[in-house]
Amino acid sequence: MKPQAPSPSLTAADDEGTPVSVKIRERLQAARRRYHANDNIADFMKPGELEQLLDEVEAKMQGVLESLVIDTEGDHNTADTARRVAKMYVNEVFRGRYVKGPTITEFPNAERLNELMIVGPITVRSACSHHFCPVMGKLWIGVMPNERTNVIGLSKYARLAEWVMGRPQIQEEAVVQLADLIQEKTKPDGLALVMEATHFCMAWRGVKDVDSKMINSVMRGVFLKDATLRREFLSLIPRRP
């Protein structure tokens, strides 16, 4: 007798023994959604799966330690390293991939504010997607509102930055991603971002240049068109040593 084909509604993701990462990946692929290192995938995760993912990462990290020939049973310093690293990645430095964005309350511009506003420096903590080394720096945000611009609290800019930067990134893409998000939330006439950061993939490895920094900017709207306004914004950013 010819074996019966499995029901099309039953996939590998439905098997209890399937790793949670496979289940999440299958949902993303079914929806034809990208899941690059700097993408947020929270919409494709179910309740409780973040904890399961942490357990899976811990098990894989233990394998990495064993491949590095580290005796985690005999070495008390590394006995819990796999768990600590898993918690660091999933719950802290890459948290922006796995949780939904912060709730941002937006208010109408009742006072019709239309003067330049600068927020910063905001401390930036991220990791490069090439080596998973820390990226540490500062961020300044300039906003040129109009009467239709949504107003958000100053701390909310920091929360949005933390959410976007909490993923493996390259600095150039991270600043554009954050600019897109703020533009969508506030709809100003102009938006400017400047980020200055130290990349530990250069300071800790490679050329080991501890003094090197990367500075990049994104200019939108009137900041792009009006050189005088752009100069004003850049002149108001505190001098960097």
Buried (B, 14 or more C-beta within 10 A) or exposed (E): EEEEEEEEEEBEBEEEEEBBBBBBBBBBEEEEEEBEBBEBBEEBBEEEBBEBBBBBBBEBBBEEBEEEEBEBEEEEEBEEBBBEBBBBBBBEBBBBBBBEBEEBEEEEBEEEBEEBBBBBBBEBBBBBBEBBBBBBBBBBBBBBBBEEBBBBEEEBBBBBBBBBBBBBBBBEBBBBBBBBBBBEBBBBBBBBBBBBBBBBBBBEEEEEEEEEBBEBBBBBBBBBEBEEBBEBBBEEBEEEE
